[in-house]
Amino acid sequence: RSGVSQPPFLLAIAGRYTDLGAEYNVRGLGRGDIAPEEITHYKDKQFWRPYFDRFLKKCEFNCCAGCKGWAMTPFVSPLAHRAKILHYNGRLKPDKAGRRSPEPVSPPANNLDAKQRAAREQVPLCSCGDQCLQECAAIWWEHLPAAV
C-alpha cells in the first residue's frame, strides 16, 4: 500500500541512494487493518513475532474498501519499538483517540461481542518489544505534555 508519486522520483534518482532500513519510516500507525501479504513480508524479513498473531482476527466491521473477511485487524506494526521515524498515516490519527496508556495490551479474549470486536478494529497496535504490543497512539502521547 504505497503512494503513486514514488515511481517518477525513483526514476530520477536511478539507484543512487542508500537504504536506511525499514526502521527509518515505520508507517501505517493510523491504519485499522493489515493485509496478509504485509504480514508475510514481515515474517520473511524476520520482523514479525509469533506473539503478534495472537492479536489478529479477520476484519469484520471497519475494513478498508474490499477488505472485509480478507484483511486482518487490528493493524500491527512489528518495528515500532526500533523506529527512527513513526508515520501515523491512515484514518486513525492519535490525536483523535485521546490520551492513551503506554502500558502493554493483552491479546483479546475469544468471546468478544460484535461491539467489542468493532472497537478493537479501531486501535492500531505497535510493538514495544518482541513479546509486547501497545496502542500506537500511546507512543505519540508520550511525547506531549500532560496538559495537551
GROMACS elastic network, one bead per residue, 0.5 to 0.9 nm:
[ bonds ]
;  ai    aj funct       b0    kb
    1    35     6  0.89982   500
    2     5     6  0.88573   500
    2     6     6  0.83313   500
    3     6     6  0.64845   500
    3     7     6  0.89943   500
    4     7     6  0.66777   500
    4     8     6  0.87891   500
    5     8     6  0.65819   500
    5     9     6  0.72181   500
    6     9     6  0.51300   500
    6    10     6  0.60490   500
    6    11     6  0.86438   500
    7    10     6  0.50128   500
    7    11     6  0.61779   500
    7    12     6  0.86039   500
    8    11     6  0.51085   500
    8    12     6  0.62008   500
    8    13     6  0.88881   500
    9    12     6  0.50347   500
    9    13     6  0.64654   500
    9    14     6  0.86115   500
   10    13     6  0.53852   500
   10    14     6  0.60861   500
   10    15     6  0.73674   500
   11    14     6  0.50034   500
   11    15     6  0.79307   500
   12    15     6  0.86426   500
   13    16     6  0.54441   500
   13    17     6  0.72087   500
   14    17     6  0.83042   500
   15    18     6  0.86561   500
   18    21     6  0.89674   500
   19    22     6  0.84677   500
   20    23     6  0.77915   500
   20    24     6  0.62661   500
   21    24     6  0.59590   500
   21    25     6  0.82943   500
   22    25     6  0.62511   500
   22    26     6  0.67185   500
   22    79     6  0.78441   500
   22    83     6  0.81699   500
   23    26     6  0.55756   500
   23    79     6  0.63454   500
   23    80     6  0.75578   500
   23    81     6  0.89394   500
   23    82     6  0.60816   500
   23    84     6  0.57300   500
   23    85     6  0.70374   500
   23    86     6  0.85626   500
   24    82     6  0.89267   500
   24    83     6  0.61387   500
   24    85     6  0.52785   500
   24    86     6  0.79939   500
   25    83     6  0.71676   500
   25    84     6  0.69880   500
   25    85     6  0.50652   500
   25    86     6  0.61350   500
   25    87     6  0.64626   500
   26    29     6  0.77581   500
   26    77     6  0.75523   500
   26    78     6  0.89927   500
   26    79     6  0.66432   500
   26    80     6  0.63826   500
   26    82     6  0.88969   500
   26    83     6  0.60400   500
   26    84     6  0.77456   500
   26    85     6  0.61016   500
   26    86     6  0.50872   500
   26    87     6  0.58266   500
   26    88     6  0.86018   500
   27    30     6  0.82797   500
   27    77     6  0.79052   500
   27    80     6  0.88527   500
   27    85     6  0.83555   500
   27    86     6  0.62093   500
   27    88     6  0.62499   500
   27    89     6  0.64570   500
   28    31     6  0.53019   500
   28    32     6  0.86605   500
   28    34     6  0.88542   500
   28    75     6  0.77876   500
   28    76     6  0.87143   500
   28    77     6  0.75035   500
   28    86     6  0.86610   500
   28    87     6  0.64055   500
   28    88     6  0.57824   500
   28    89     6  0.51088   500
   28    90     6  0.61582   500
   28   124     6  0.85640   500
   29    32     6  0.84745   500
   29    75     6  0.75818   500
   29    76     6  0.80589   500
   29    77     6  0.69624   500
   29    80     6  0.88145   500
   29    86     6  0.74698   500
   29    87     6  0.62275   500
   29    89     6  0.60992   500
   29    90     6  0.70160   500
   29    92     6  0.78686   500
   29    93     6  0.79174   500
   29    94     6  0.86386   500
   29   124     6  0.61931   500
   29   125     6  0.75691   500
   29   126     6  0.74551   500
   29   136     6  0.60979   500
   29   137     6  0.79727   500
   30    75     6  0.83149   500
   30    87     6  0.81262   500
   30    89     6  0.51132   500
   30    91     6  0.56733   500
   30    93     6  0.51254   500
   30    94     6  0.71841   500
   30   122     6  0.89942   500
   30   123     6  0.83733   500
   30   124     6  0.63877   500
   30   136     6  0.77997   500
   30   137     6  0.82254   500
   31    34     6  0.77237   500
   31    74     6  0.81267   500
   31    75     6  0.59743   500
   31    76     6  0.89078   500
   31    88     6  0.79824   500
   31    89     6  0.68514   500
   31    91     6  0.61739   500
   31    92     6  0.59084   500
   31    93     6  0.83859   500
   31   122     6  0.80592   500
   31   123     6  0.83185   500
   31   124     6  0.62344   500
   32    59     6  0.89789   500
   32    62     6  0.72650   500
   32    63     6  0.71707   500
   32    64     6  0.80295   500
   32    72     6  0.87200   500
   32    73     6  0.62897   500
   32    74     6  0.53867   500
   32    75     6  0.50791   500
   32    76     6  0.87542   500
   32    90     6  0.77932   500
   32    91     6  0.79354   500
   32    92     6  0.70591   500
   32   120     6  0.88790   500
   32   121     6  0.57106   500
   32   122     6  0.54290   500
   32   123     6  0.65898   500
   32   124     6  0.57528   500
   33    59     6  0.71383   500
   33    62     6  0.83301   500
   33    63     6  0.66164   500
   33    64     6  0.73121   500
   33    67     6  0.85860   500
   33    71     6  0.61082   500
   33    72     6  0.54752   500
   33    74     6  0.51599   500
   33    76     6  0.79642   500
   33   121     6  0.72235   500
   33   122     6  0.85882   500
   33   124     6  0.78490   500
   34    37     6  0.83705   500
   34    38     6  0.66474   500
   34    39     6  0.73662   500
   34    71     6  0.57257   500
   34    72     6  0.52697   500
   34    73     6  0.62842   500
   34    74     6  0.70798   500
   34    76     6  0.71058   500
   35    38     6  0.52547   500
   35    39     6  0.67172   500
   35    40     6  0.88649   500
   35    67     6  0.83505   500
   35    70     6  0.75289   500
   35    72     6  0.62092   500
   35    73     6  0.88755   500
   35    75     6  0.87331   500
   36    39     6  0.51396   500
   36    40     6  0.62740   500
   36    41     6  0.86829   500
   36    70     6  0.76591   500
   36    71     6  0.62683   500
   36    72     6  0.68076   500
   37    41     6  0.61319   500
   37    42     6  0.86647   500
   38    42     6  0.62479   500
   38    43     6  0.85649   500
   39    42     6  0.51181   500
   39    43     6  0.61328   500
   39    44     6  0.85706   500
   39    48     6  0.72406   500
   39    76     6  0.89316   500
   40    44     6  0.60486   500
   40    45     6  0.86079   500
   40    48     6  0.85270   500
   41    44     6  0.50594   500
   41    45     6  0.62552   500
   41    46     6  0.85195   500
   41    47     6  0.86339   500
   41    48     6  0.86987   500
   42    45     6  0.51337   500
   42    46     6  0.60480   500
   42    47     6  0.50595   500
   42    48     6  0.52009   500
   42    49     6  0.89215   500
   42    78     6  0.77462   500
   43    47     6  0.58806   500
   43    49     6  0.75675   500
   44    47     6  0.77245   500
   44    48     6  0.82636   500
   45    48     6  0.77998   500
   46    49     6  0.76404   500
   47    78     6  0.61569   500
   47    79     6  0.68169   500
   48    51     6  0.84782   500
   48    52     6  0.71613   500
   48    53     6  0.87865   500
   48    77     6  0.88362   500
   48    78     6  0.57724   500
   48    79     6  0.83597   500
   48   130     6  0.83883   500
   49    52     6  0.56936   500
   49    53     6  0.75987   500
   49    78     6  0.76606   500
   49   130     6  0.63351   500
   49   131     6  0.74956   500
   50    53     6  0.54797   500
   50    54     6  0.75711   500
   50   131     6  0.86328   500
   51    54     6  0.57637   500
   51    55     6  0.79376   500
   51   107     6  0.88945   500
   51   130     6  0.76998   500
   51   131     6  0.59142   500
   51   132     6  0.80207   500
   52    55     6  0.57459   500
   52    56     6  0.72829   500
   52    76     6  0.75188   500
   52    78     6  0.79787   500
   52   107     6  0.85069   500
   52   127     6  0.86374   500
   52   130     6  0.86056   500
   52   131     6  0.76336   500
   52   132     6  0.82123   500
   52   133     6  0.77678   500
   53    56     6  0.54324   500
   53    57     6  0.86128   500
   54    57     6  0.84756   500
   54   107     6  0.58247   500
   54   108     6  0.77814   500
   55    73     6  0.79111   500
   55    74     6  0.73962   500
   55    76     6  0.84948   500
   55   106     6  0.81654   500
   55   107     6  0.50461   500
   55   108     6  0.62498   500
   56    59     6  0.88419   500
   56    72     6  0.59233   500
   56    73     6  0.54105   500
   56    74     6  0.62646   500
   56    75     6  0.82784   500
   56    76     6  0.83773   500
   56   107     6  0.86661   500
   56   108     6  0.88048   500
   57    60     6  0.85763   500
   57    71     6  0.85607   500
   57    72     6  0.54633   500
   57    73     6  0.54641   500
   57    74     6  0.74568   500
   57   117     6  0.89959   500
   57   121     6  0.89595   500
   58    68     6  0.75445   500
   58    69     6  0.53628   500
   58    70     6  0.62932   500
   58    71     6  0.59768   500
   58    73     6  0.61134   500
   58    74     6  0.88772   500
   59    62     6  0.70066   500
   59    63     6  0.57684   500
   59    64     6  0.89067   500
   59    67     6  0.72407   500
   59    68     6  0.53600   500
   59    69     6  0.53773   500
   59    70     6  0.67616   500
   59    71     6  0.56023   500
   59    72     6  0.52067   500
   59    73     6  0.53785   500
   59    74     6  0.79402   500
   59   118     6  0.87980   500
   59   121     6  0.73262   500
   60    63     6  0.65979   500
   60    67     6  0.88035   500
   60    68     6  0.55808   500
   60    69     6  0.61584   500
   60    71     6  0.89725   500
   60    72     6  0.89866   500
   60    73     6  0.86043   500
   60   117     6  0.80790   500
   60   118     6  0.73579   500
   60   121     6  0.83912   500
   61    68     6  0.74503   500
   61   114     6  0.85929   500
   61   117     6  0.79037   500
   61   118     6  0.54474   500
   61   119     6  0.88321   500
   61   121     6  0.74379   500
   62    68     6  0.81340   500
   62    73     6  0.89600   500
   62   118     6  0.66988   500
   62   119     6  0.87508   500
   62   121     6  0.63363   500
   62   122     6  0.72336   500
   63    66     6  0.76046   500
   63    67     6  0.55516   500
   63    68     6  0.54816   500
   63    69     6  0.85168   500
   63    71     6  0.73650   500
   63    72     6  0.87218   500
   63    73     6  0.82754   500
   63   121     6  0.81290   500
   64    67     6  0.52483   500
   64    68     6  0.73083   500
   64    71     6  0.81676   500
   65    68     6  0.76398   500
   66    69     6  0.88197   500
   66    70     6  0.82952   500
   66    71     6  0.89601   500
   67    70     6  0.52625   500
   67    71     6  0.52205   500
   67    72     6  0.86024   500
   68    71     6  0.64153   500
   68    72     6  0.87663   500
   69    72     6  0.78704   500
   72    75     6  0.72077   500
   72   121     6  0.89861   500
   73    76     6  0.78442   500
   73   120     6  0.79236   500
   73   121     6  0.54913   500
   73   122     6  0.84772   500
   73   123     6  0.88188   500
   73   124     6  0.82242   500
   74   120     6  0.66464   500
   74   122     6  0.69467   500
   74   123     6  0.63043   500
   74   124     6  0.55102   500
   74   125     6  0.68471   500
   75   121     6  0.79032   500
   75   122     6  0.87283   500
   75   123     6  0.76316   500
   75   125     6  0.60871   500
   75   126     6  0.83485   500
   76   124     6  0.61294   500
   76   126     6  0.57356   500
   76   127     6  0.74803   500
   76   133     6  0.82360   500
   76   136     6  0.88339   500
   77    80     6  0.58128   500
   77    81     6  0.89004   500
   77   124     6  0.79524   500
   77   125     6  0.62803   500
   77   127     6  0.60194   500
   77   133     6  0.87660   500
   77   136     6  0.83605   500
   78    81     6  0.76825   500
   78    82     6  0.88749   500
   78   125     6  0.86841   500
   78   126     6  0.63796   500
   78   127     6  0.51033   500
   78   128     6  0.85083   500
   78   129     6  0.84976   500
   78   130     6  0.81405   500
   78   133     6  0.85484   500
   79    82     6  0.54930   500
   79    83     6  0.61200   500
   79   126     6  0.75187   500
   79   127     6  0.62299   500
   79   128     6  0.85608   500
   79   129     6  0.87140   500
   80    84     6  0.85385   500
   80    85     6  0.87845   500
   80    86     6  0.72215   500
   80   126     6  0.54540   500
   80   127     6  0.52161   500
   80   128     6  0.68455   500
   80   129     6  0.85863   500
   80   136     6  0.83771   500
   81   126     6  0.73960   500
   81   127     6  0.53921   500
   81   129     6  0.60084   500
   81   130     6  0.87946   500
   82   127     6  0.85750   500
   82   128     6  0.84859   500
   82   129     6  0.85386   500
   83    86     6  0.63228   500
   86   140     6  0.87413   500
   88    91     6  0.87358   500
   88    92     6  0.80653   500
   88    93     6  0.63391   500
   88    94     6  0.76693   500
   88   136     6  0.86214   500
   88   137     6  0.88100   500
   89    92     6  0.80122   500
   89    93     6  0.74069   500
   90    93     6  0.68308   500
   92    95     6  0.86341   500
   92    96     6  0.71138   500
   92    97     6  0.74392   500
   92   122     6  0.70008   500
   92   123     6  0.76655   500
   92   124     6  0.77660   500
   92   137     6  0.88077   500
   93    96     6  0.56542   500
   93    97     6  0.69083   500
   93   137     6  0.74710   500
   94    97     6  0.51240   500
   94    98     6  0.67799   500
   94    99     6  0.80480   500
   94   100     6  0.87179   500
   94   136     6  0.74596   500
   94   138     6  0.77124   500
   94   139     6  0.88813   500
   94   140     6  0.66792   500
   94   141     6  0.76240   500
   95    98     6  0.56309   500
   95    99     6  0.76393   500
   95   137     6  0.76039   500
   95   140     6  0.83568   500
   95   141     6  0.81002   500
   96    99     6  0.89166   500
   97   100     6  0.75518   500
   97   123     6  0.85920   500
   97   137     6  0.69674   500
   98   137     6  0.80541   500
   98   141     6  0.83503   500
   99   137     6  0.75363   500
   99   138     6  0.68386   500
   99   140     6  0.88868   500
   99   141     6  0.59620   500
   99   142     6  0.87493   500
   99   146     6  0.88740   500
   99   148     6  0.89510   500
  100   103     6  0.87279   500
  100   135     6  0.72816   500
  100   136     6  0.87951   500
  100   137     6  0.63243   500
  100   139     6  0.84028   500
  100   140     6  0.89496   500
  100   141     6  0.68083   500
  100   142     6  0.86300   500
  101   104     6  0.83290   500
  101   134     6  0.83385   500
  101   135     6  0.77591   500
  101   137     6  0.87363   500
  101   138     6  0.57393   500
  101   139     6  0.89155   500
  101   141     6  0.86208   500
  101   142     6  0.87996   500
  102   105     6  0.89347   500
  102   134     6  0.64742   500
  102   135     6  0.71945   500
  102   136     6  0.88341   500
  102   137     6  0.86590   500
  102   138     6  0.50394   500
  102   139     6  0.67620   500
  102   141     6  0.85006   500
  102   142     6  0.74138   500
  103   133     6  0.86576   500
  103   134     6  0.63289   500
  103   135     6  0.83009   500
  103   138     6  0.83501   500
  104   127     6  0.89860   500
  104   128     6  0.75150   500
  104   132     6  0.61088   500
  104   133     6  0.54003   500
  104   135     6  0.76687   500
  105   108     6  0.87041   500
  105   125     6  0.86931   500
  105   132     6  0.75986   500
  105   133     6  0.59026   500
  105   134     6  0.53431   500
  105   135     6  0.74009   500
  106   109     6  0.88336   500
  106   132     6  0.84763   500
  106   133     6  0.77802   500
  106   134     6  0.86619   500
  107   133     6  0.89474   500
  108   111     6  0.85594   500
  108   112     6  0.77362   500
  108   120     6  0.86618   500
  109   112     6  0.61743   500
  112   115     6  0.79549   500
  112   116     6  0.56814   500
  112   117     6  0.60086   500
  113   116     6  0.53614   500
  113   117     6  0.62025   500
  113   118     6  0.86669   500
  114   117     6  0.50696   500
  114   118     6  0.60600   500
  114   119     6  0.85727   500
  115   118     6  0.51623   500
  115   119     6  0.62105   500
  115   120     6  0.87801   500
  116   119     6  0.50907   500
  116   120     6  0.62567   500
  116   121     6  0.87751   500
  117   120     6  0.52832   500
  117   121     6  0.64657   500
  118   121     6  0.53423   500
  118   122     6  0.71000   500
  119   122     6  0.54424   500
  119   123     6  0.73141   500
  120   123     6  0.54360   500
  120   124     6  0.83365   500
  121   124     6  0.75309   500
  123   135     6  0.64915   500
  123   136     6  0.76896   500
  123   137     6  0.82700   500
  124   134     6  0.85559   500
  124   135     6  0.60278   500
  124   136     6  0.57103   500
  124   137     6  0.77592   500
  125   133     6  0.60014   500
  125   134     6  0.54528   500
  125   136     6  0.50752   500
  125   137     6  0.83112   500
  126   132     6  0.84154   500
  126   133     6  0.53949   500
  126   134     6  0.54115   500
  126   135     6  0.59916   500
  126   137     6  0.87263   500
  126   139     6  0.84041   500
  127   130     6  0.70310   500
  127   131     6  0.79686   500
  127   132     6  0.57659   500
  127   134     6  0.64034   500
  127   135     6  0.87101   500
  127   136     6  0.83652   500
  128   131     6  0.77387   500
  128   132     6  0.50516   500
  128   133     6  0.53476   500
  128   134     6  0.64519   500
  129   133     6  0.71908   500
  130   133     6  0.83779   500
  133   136     6  0.86581   500
  134   137     6  0.85148   500
  134   138     6  0.71888   500
  134   139     6  0.82641   500
  135   138     6  0.54278   500
  135   139     6  0.74504   500
  136   139     6  0.56237   500
  136   140     6  0.71496   500
  137   140     6  0.52858   500
  137   141     6  0.63516   500
  137   142     6  0.87837   500
  138   141     6  0.50814   500
  138   142     6  0.61516   500
  139   142     6  0.52453   500
  139   143     6  0.72166   500
  140   143     6  0.58328   500
  140   144     6  0.73458   500
  141   144     6  0.53516   500
  141   145     6  0.81098   500
  141   146     6  0.85348   500
  142   145     6  0.79396   500
  142   146     6  0.87651   500
  144   147     6  0.82555   500
  144   148     6  0.68043   500
  145   148     6  0.58433   500
